[in-house]
Amino acid sequence: MTTKRRDFMETCMVGCGLVLAESFLSNGLAATQEKKVTANEDLMREHGVLRRALLVYGAAADRLMQQPASLPAHALARTARLFRTFGEDYHERRLEEKIIFPAIRKLEGPVSRYADVLQQQHDRGRDLTDYVLRVAQGGNVAGSNAAPLAAALREFNLMYAHHAAREDTVVFTAWKNSLSQKNYEEAGEEFEKIEKQVFGHDGFDYASKEIASIEDEMGLSDIGRFTMNKPPENKK
């Protein structure tokens, strides 16, 4: 009986081990699948980094109009360089202009006209980046450039706010709906491949850390300080 009982316990332990191992592998696979980033999610989270860059531009414009000397111009230049490498050279040129816009132009209806407008706005944004890098070189912004630079940053912010909002809600949705599920999944894989080709690593991780560092330097990292006050009561 003792031998049989020992054999029984060993069999149970082996069986339980196999079950646990299978469960671990299954859960690990599920976790991997859950973490997979889809094509539209990839595009939109990249927009999130660029929108944070716009907030830096907005804060810089305010300082230029109020106290130009208080602006750390190198932080503004870092933001422009990030917008160029991550936004213009990668997100816009490699994904939107080579993959999204050509497909959108082939669709029927008003959405097909977005591509040309968005392309023109990309070009204007590159002009803005050139301007920022030129004006902010040397670590300071000359007093004569403060007001024109502030105006250009605000104009760009307004344009890009409309630009990204239309892409997120209209263009990317139309592009996704034009693809089969298989082609859409392949597009997501292609995006990841391009990202690694351009950056040699996780480009989103790099960009997220870079914009967070710039926000620290600009005093923008605590989002709690931007919580609005309670609106005033209606006066009767």
SULGIVEN-V311827 format. One record per pair of residues at least 6 apart in sequence whose C-alpha atoms are under 8 Angstrom apart, sorted by sequence separation. I is the first residue (numbers start at 1). J is the second residue. D is the distance in whole Angstrom. If there is no record, write none. Layout:
# SULGIVEN-V311827
I & J & D
I & J & D
This chain:
# SULGIVEN-V311827
105 & 111 & 8
106 & 112 & 7
135 & 141 & 6
195 & 201 & 7
196 & 202 & 6
215 & 221 & 5
63 & 70 & 7
64 & 71 & 7
104 & 111 & 7
105 & 112 & 5
135 & 142 & 8
195 & 202 & 7
196 & 203 & 7
63 & 71 & 6
104 & 112 & 5
105 & 113 & 7
176 & 184 & 7
195 & 203 & 6
212 & 221 & 7
104 & 114 & 8
105 & 115 & 6
135 & 145 & 7
60 & 71 & 6
104 & 115 & 7
102 & 115 & 8
101 & 115 & 5
135 & 149 & 8
60 & 76 & 7
132 & 149 & 7
57 & 76 & 7
56 & 76 & 7
57 & 79 & 8
97 & 119 & 7
56 & 79 & 7
128 & 152 & 7
128 & 153 & 8
53 & 79 & 6
128 & 156 & 7
53 & 83 & 7
92 & 122 & 7
125 & 156 & 7
50 & 83 & 7
88 & 122 & 7
50 & 87 & 7
88 & 126 & 7
121 & 159 & 8
121 & 160 & 8
46 & 87 & 8
84 & 126 & 8
121 & 163 & 8
46 & 91 & 7
84 & 129 & 7
118 & 163 & 7
83 & 129 & 8
43 & 91 & 8
81 & 129 & 8
80 & 129 & 6
80 & 132 & 7
81 & 133 & 8
80 & 133 & 7
77 & 132 & 7
76 & 132 & 8
77 & 133 & 6
114 & 171 & 8
77 & 136 & 6
111 & 170 & 7
76 & 136 & 7
77 & 137 & 7
111 & 171 & 7
74 & 136 & 7
73 & 136 & 6
74 & 137 & 8
111 & 174 & 8
73 & 137 & 8
74 & 138 & 8
74 & 139 & 5
73 & 139 & 5
74 & 140 & 7
72 & 139 & 7
73 & 140 & 5
104 & 171 & 7
72 & 140 & 7
73 & 141 & 6
71 & 140 & 8
104 & 174 & 8
69 & 140 & 8
104 & 175 & 6
69 & 141 & 8
100 & 172 & 8
103 & 175 & 7
68 & 141 & 8
68 & 143 & 7
100 & 175 & 7
68 & 146 & 6
65 & 146 & 7
64 & 146 & 5
65 & 147 & 6
64 & 147 & 7
64 & 149 & 8
65 & 150 & 7
64 & 150 & 6
61 & 149 & 7
62 & 150 & 7
61 & 150 & 4
60 & 150 & 7
61 & 151 & 7
61 & 153 & 6
61 & 154 & 7
58 & 153 & 7
57 & 153 & 6
58 & 154 & 6
95 & 191 & 7
57 & 154 & 8
58 & 157 & 7
57 & 157 & 8
94 & 194 & 8
54 & 157 & 6
90 & 195 & 8
90 & 198 & 7
51 & 161 & 8
47 & 164 & 7
86 & 203 & 7
86 & 207 & 7
44 & 168 & 7
82 & 207 & 7
82 & 210 & 8
82 & 211 & 8
40 & 172 & 7
79 & 211 & 7
40 & 173 & 8
79 & 214 & 7
40 & 176 & 8
78 & 214 & 7
75 & 214 & 6
75 & 217 & 7
75 & 218 & 7
39 & 184 & 7
39 & 185 & 7
42 & 188 & 8
72 & 218 & 7
38 & 185 & 7
39 & 187 & 6
40 & 188 & 8
39 & 188 & 4
42 & 191 & 8
38 & 188 & 5
39 & 189 & 8
37 & 188 & 7
39 & 191 & 7
46 & 204 & 7
49 & 207 & 7
53 & 211 & 7
49 & 208 & 6
52 & 211 & 7
56 & 215 & 7
49 & 211 & 7
56 & 218 & 7
56 & 220 & 8
